[in-house]
Amino acid sequence: MVVSISDFAALQLSTWVYGAPQVPCYFIFGDSLSDSGNNNLLVTKAKANFKPYGIDFPLGPTGRFTNGRTIVDFIPELRGFDGFIPSFVTATGKDVLQEVNYASGPAGIRDETGQHLGDRITLTRQLINYQLTVAQIATLHAAAAADQLSKCVFTVGIGSNDYINNYFLPNLYPTSKEFTPEQYATALIAQYSLQLKTLHEFGARKVALFGLGLIGCAPAELAAFAPPKGTCVHNINSAVQLFNDKLKSLVNDLSTEFTDSKFTYINIFGFKVMDSGCCGGRTGCAPSATPCSNRKEFVFFDEFHPTEAVNVNLAARAYKSSTPSDVSPIDINTLANI
């Protein structure tokens, strides 16, 4: 199924971009939906530093798991940042003072998630890398480090792989036998809460948390579970909804516990679209494969990851919400301006 995706979000982007950064720094944590190249040097099957990935990206293939820009590429653009946020493995010099992307596909909240694919930088390891950055900032600007970090925007989008590459792979991971979906969501949120408290301990005060999308509608899951034609994998989406509901509650709890901080939830659950990926259909995008030519009309670029056309739409809604269901309680523009 091919859908037409409006260019309205792209127009919003050009309208909202300002001349200078409106926050001093921006830090990104997450998985392959945000990864900008941290996996390139790892021994892993989860890589995207080859064509046709990056076919529409200004710099070509960089390790982004899409044809162009990711959601977290667009958001700093809206905040007035020049260029693209460097990955942790490439960030040097003054980069660390302003902008670093720590995300890694197929990272998860749980450390074992995605291990069958090879190495990955789990959220636990991403936080260790961030602490190295904080130490560098403190060395360069000791007196102002805490104040600077308190003004930064932090985005975290993680948890999809804890389902795709853990819970719903019962032959490789025991979690589905150890936990009901409700129990698993509770366990994930409990661990996530501790990780976010570590982020707060090291200076984060403005934090946007992305919910999980409709994983059960991804081409790979449709191929693996074969639901009735025109439908998604209901039990996967139901499990993800449990996680999202608990994540929204966690946002409220953290904002109450840490009165010097603001946490917000960003909803990306709304794209209920079933189709094959633009590259590789439902089976994955191979090196040098020929992708579809009408990429703006596809939701998925490969078997799991959205196209740039979807990412720009999601980024626009995250940055400046258009409906109450987009965010809870505030959008990223409001968060940055607090």
C-alpha positions in Angstrom: 0.0 0.0 0.0 1.5 3.4 -1.0 0.3 6.6 0.6 0.8 10.2 -0.3 2.6 12.3 2.4 1.9 16.0 2.5 4.7 18.6 2.0 3.0 20.8 4.6 5.4 19.8 7.3 8.4 20.8 5.1 6.7 24.2 4.7 6.4 24.5 8.5 10.1 23.8 8.8 11.1 26.6 6.5 8.7 28.9 8.3 9.9 28.1 11.8 13.7 28.1 11.4 15.4 31.1 13.0 18.7 32.7 12.4 20.6 31.6 15.5 20.4 28.7 17.9 17.7 29.4 20.5 19.3 27.0 23.0 23.1 26.6 23.6 23.2 22.8 23.1 21.3 19.8 22.0 22.0 16.1 22.9 20.4 13.0 21.4 20.0 9.5 22.8 18.3 6.6 21.2 18.3 3.8 18.6 18.3 3.5 14.8 15.6 6.0 14.4 18.1 8.6 15.6 21.5 7.1 14.9 23.7 9.3 12.7 26.7 7.0 12.4 27.7 5.6 15.8 27.3 2.1 14.5 29.6 2.5 11.5 32.8 1.2 13.2 31.0 -1.5 15.3 31.1 -5.2 14.5 27.3 -5.5 13.9 24.8 -6.4 11.2 22.9 -3.1 12.0 24.6 -0.7 9.7 23.4 1.9 7.2 26.6 3.5 5.9 26.1 2.3 2.4 23.8 3.2 -0.5 20.9 3.4 -1.0 20.7 4.7 2.6 21.3 8.4 2.5 20.3 8.6 -1.2 18.5 11.9 -0.4 20.8 13.1 2.4 23.2 16.0 1.5 26.3 14.0 2.6 25.2 10.7 1.2 25.3 7.5 3.3 26.4 8.4 6.9 24.9 5.7 9.0 21.4 7.1 9.1 18.8 4.3 8.7 16.7 6.2 6.2 16.9 7.8 2.7 17.5 11.3 4.1 17.2 13.1 7.4 15.9 11.6 10.7 13.5 13.2 13.1 16.3 14.4 15.3 18.0 16.0 12.3 15.0 18.3 11.7 14.5 19.3 15.3 17.9 21.2 15.8 17.3 22.7 12.4 14.1 24.2 13.8 16.1 25.5 16.7 18.5 27.4 14.5 21.5 25.0 14.5 23.7 25.0 11.5 24.7 21.7 9.9 24.0 18.3 11.4 24.5 17.1 15.0 27.7 15.0 14.9 27.7 11.4 16.2 29.6 10.7 19.4 32.3 8.9 17.5 33.0 11.9 15.2 32.4 14.8 17.6 35.6 16.8 18.3 36.7 20.1 19.8 33.9 22.5 20.4 31.3 20.1 19.2 31.1 18.6 22.6 30.1 21.9 24.1 27.0 22.2 21.9 25.8 19.1 20.2 26.4 15.3 20.2 24.3 12.4 19.0 24.9 9.2 21.1 22.1 7.1 19.5 22.9 3.6 18.2 20.8 1.1 16.4 19.7 -1.5 17.6 20.2 -0.1 21.2 17.6 -0.8 23.9 16.8 0.0 27.4 17.8 -3.5 28.4 21.5 -4.3 27.9 20.9 -7.6 26.1 18.6 -6.2 23.6 19.8 -6.6 20.0 22.9 -8.7 21.0 22.1 -11.3 18.3 22.9 -8.6 15.7 26.4 -7.8 17.2 27.7 -4.8 19.0 25.6 -1.8 19.8 25.8 1.1 22.2 23.0 0.4 24.7 21.3 3.3 26.5 23.5 2.4 29.5 26.6 2.9 27.4 25.3 6.0 25.8 24.9 7.6 29.2 28.5 6.6 30.0 29.6 8.4 26.8 27.5 11.4 27.8 29.3 11.5 31.1 32.6 11.7 29.2 31.2 14.7 27.4 30.1 16.4 30.6 33.7 15.9 31.9 35.0 17.6 28.8 32.6 20.5 29.2 33.6 20.9 32.8 37.2 20.9 31.9 36.7 23.7 29.3 34.1 25.7 31.2 34.1 24.5 34.8 32.2 27.4 36.3 29.5 27.6 33.7 29.0 23.8 32.9 26.0 23.2 35.1 24.3 26.4 33.9 24.9 25.6 30.3 23.6 22.1 30.5 20.5 23.3 32.3 19.6 25.2 29.2 20.2 22.4 26.7 17.5 20.3 25.1 17.8 16.5 25.4 15.8 14.1 23.3 15.6 10.3 24.1 13.9 7.9 21.8 14.4 4.3 22.8 12.5 1.1 23.5 11.5 -0.2 20.1 14.3 -2.7 20.0 13.3 -4.0 23.4 10.3 -5.4 21.6 11.5 -6.0 18.0 14.9 -7.4 19.0 14.1 -8.9 22.3 10.5 -9.6 23.6 9.1 -10.7 20.2 12.0 -13.0 19.4 11.2 -15.9 21.8 13.7 -18.2 20.2 16.6 -15.9 21.0 15.4 -14.1 24.2 13.6 -15.4 27.3 11.7 -12.2 28.2 8.4 -13.2 26.7 8.4 -16.3 28.8 9.4 -14.4 32.0 7.0 -11.5 31.6 3.5 -10.8 30.5 3.3 -7.7 28.2 2.1 -5.7 31.2 5.0 -6.9 33.4 7.5 -6.3 30.7 6.4 -2.7 30.1 6.6 -2.2 33.9 10.1 -3.6 34.0 11.2 -1.5 31.0 9.9 1.7 32.5 11.5 0.9 35.9 14.9 0.6 34.2 14.3 3.6 32.0 13.4 5.7 35.0 16.8 4.9 36.6 18.6 5.8 33.4 16.7 9.1 33.1 17.6 9.9 36.6 21.3 9.4 35.7 20.8 11.8 32.9 19.3 14.3 35.3 22.2 13.8 37.7 24.6 14.8 35.0 22.8 18.1 34.2 19.8 17.4 31.9 16.9 19.7 32.8 14.9 19.9 29.6 14.1 16.3 28.3 11.8 15.2 25.5 11.0 11.5 25.5 9.7 9.9 22.3 7.1 7.2 22.6 7.2 4.1 20.4 5.5 3.9 17.0 3.2 1.2 15.7 5.9 -1.5 15.5 3.3 -4.1 14.6 2.7 -2.2 11.3 6.3 -2.3 10.2 6.9 -4.4 7.0 9.3 -6.8 8.7 6.7 -7.6 11.4 4.0 -8.1 8.8 6.2 -10.6 7.0 7.1 -12.4 10.2 3.7 -12.7 11.8 1.4 -12.6 8.7 -1.7 -10.9 10.1 -4.9 -10.7 8.0 -4.4 -8.6 4.9 -4.8 -4.9 5.6 -4.2 -5.2 9.3 -1.2 -4.9 11.7 0.1 -7.3 14.3 -2.3 -6.5 17.1 -0.5 -8.1 20.0 2.7 -6.1 19.2 0.9 -2.8 19.0 -1.0 -3.6 22.2 2.2 -4.3 24.0 3.8 -1.1 22.7 0.7 0.9 23.9 1.2 -0.4 27.4 4.8 0.9 27.3 3.7 4.3 26.0 1.0 4.7 28.6 3.5 4.0 31.3 6.0 6.3 29.8 3.5 9.2 29.9 3.0 8.5 33.6 6.8 8.4 34.1 7.0 11.8 32.5 4.6 13.2 35.1 6.4 11.5 37.9 9.9 12.8 36.9 8.6 16.3 36.5 7.1 16.1 40.0 10.2 14.6 41.6 12.6 17.0 39.9 11.1 20.5 40.3 14.2 22.0 38.6 13.4 20.1 35.4 10.8 19.5 32.8 10.1 16.3 31.0 7.7 15.9 28.1 6.3 13.0 26.1 6.3 13.1 22.3 3.8 10.8 20.5 4.8 9.1 17.3 2.1 6.4 17.5 -0.2 7.9 14.9 1.1 6.5 11.6 -1.1 3.4 11.2 0.0 2.5 7.7 0.9 -0.9 6.3 3.1 -1.1 3.3 6.3 -2.5 2.0 9.5 -0.6 2.4 10.7 1.6 -0.4 14.0 -0.5 -0.4 13.8 -4.2 0.0 10.1 -4.5 0.5 9.7 -6.5 3.7 13.1 -8.1 3.9 15.7 -5.4 4.3 17.6 -3.0 2.2 20.8 -4.6 0.7 23.9 -2.6 -0.3 23.6 -1.0 -3.7 19.9 -2.1 -4.0 17.7 0.1 -6.2 15.1 1.8 -4.0 11.7 3.1 -5.2 11.8 6.4 -7.1 8.7 7.9 -5.4 10.2 8.0 -1.9 8.0 10.9 -0.7 5.0 8.6 -1.1 6.3 5.8 1.1 6.0 5.5 4.9 8.9 3.0 5.3 12.2 3.3 3.6 13.3 -0.3 4.6 11.6 -3.0 6.6 11.6 -1.0 9.9 12.6 2.7 9.4 10.5 5.6 8.1 11.3 7.7 5.1 12.5 11.3 5.4 8.9 12.3 4.3 7.5 10.8 7.5 10.4 12.0 9.6 9.8 15.7 8.6 6.1 15.3 9.5 6.9 13.8 12.9 9.5 16.4 13.7 7.1 19.2 12.8 4.5 17.8 15.2 7.1 17.2 17.9 8.5 20.7 17.6 5.2 22.5 17.5 2.2 20.4 18.2 -0.9 20.7 16.1 -3.3 18.5 18.2 -3.4 17.7 22.0 -2.4 14.1 21.2 0.9 15.1 19.7 2.7 15.8 23.0 2.1 15.6 26.8 2.2 18.1 28.3 4.3 20.5 26.0 6.0 20.4 22.6 9.8 20.8 22.1 9.5 24.5 21.1 7.9 25.3 24.4 10.3 23.0 26.3 13.3 24.8 24.8 11.9 28.3 25.7 11.3 27.5 29.4 
